[in-house]
Amino acid sequence: MATLLEQKILRARVYCPICTHTVEADVVAVETGLRHKMKVIEGQRCQRCSTKLDAAYILEVKGGLHG
C-alpha cells in the first residue's frame, strides 16, 4: 500500500457539515482492499467556521495540486 507521500494530493470542493458551505480542501485517494476512495486529508480546517473537515463530503475534485 502506498503511503500518503507516494499518493497524489488533489484539490477539491468539499461540503462542511457544520456551517453548510462549500469550501476547498486537499484530498487523496485511499486504497481499502480492492476499492479506492477519495478522502479529505486529516487536520484541515474550514475557512469559514474553523471546524475540522475530517467529516466533510467531497463534492468535486478539481485537479492536481502536487505529488
WOKA-V654093 format. One record per pair of residues at least 4 apart in sequence whose C-alpha atoms are under 8 Angstrom apart, sorted by the first residue. I is the first residue (numbers start at 0). J is the second residue. D is the distance in whole Angstrom. If there is no record, write none. Layout:
{{I;J;D} {I;J;D}}
This chain:
{{0;30;7} {1;5;6} {1;6;6} {2;6;7} {3;7;8} {3;27;8} {4;66;8} {5;66;7} {6;27;7} {6;28;7} {6;66;7} {7;27;6} {7;28;7} {7;63;7} {7;65;7} {7;66;5} {8;25;6} {8;26;6} {8;27;5} {8;28;8} {8;63;6} {8;64;6} {8;65;6} {8;66;6} {9;25;6} {9;26;5} {9;27;6} {9;60;7} {9;61;7} {9;62;5} {9;63;5} {9;64;5} {9;65;7} {10;23;7} {10;24;6} {10;25;5} {10;26;6} {10;60;6} {10;61;6} {10;62;6} {10;63;6} {10;64;6} {11;23;6} {11;24;6} {11;25;6} {11;26;7} {11;57;7} {11;58;7} {11;59;6} {11;60;4} {11;61;5} {11;62;7} {12;21;6} {12;22;6} {12;23;5} {12;24;6} {12;57;6} {12;58;6} {12;59;5} {12;60;6} {12;61;7} {13;21;5} {13;22;6} {13;23;6} {13;24;7} {13;55;6} {13;56;5} {13;57;4} {13;58;5} {13;59;7} {14;19;7} {14;20;6} {14;21;5} {14;22;6} {14;55;5} {14;56;5} {14;57;6} {14;58;7} {15;19;5} {15;20;6} {15;21;6} {15;22;7} {15;45;7} {15;52;7} {15;54;8} {15;55;5} {15;56;7} {16;20;8} {16;54;8} {16;55;6} {16;56;8} {17;48;8} {17;50;7} {18;47;8} {18;48;6} {20;47;8} {22;45;7} {22;46;7} {24;39;7} {24;43;7} {25;39;6} {25;40;6} {26;37;6} {26;38;5} {26;39;4} {26;40;5} {27;37;6} {27;38;5} {27;39;7} {27;40;7} {28;35;6} {28;36;5} {28;37;4} {28;38;6} {29;35;6} {29;36;5} {29;37;6} {29;38;7} {30;34;6} {30;35;4} {30;36;6} {31;35;6} {31;36;7} {37;57;8} {38;57;8} {39;52;7} {39;53;6} {39;54;8} {39;55;7} {39;57;8} {40;53;7} {41;51;8} {41;52;7} {41;53;5} {42;51;6} {42;52;7} {42;53;7} {43;51;6} {43;52;6} {43;53;7} {44;49;5} {44;50;5} {44;51;4} {44;52;5} {45;49;5} {45;50;5} {45;51;6} {45;52;6}}
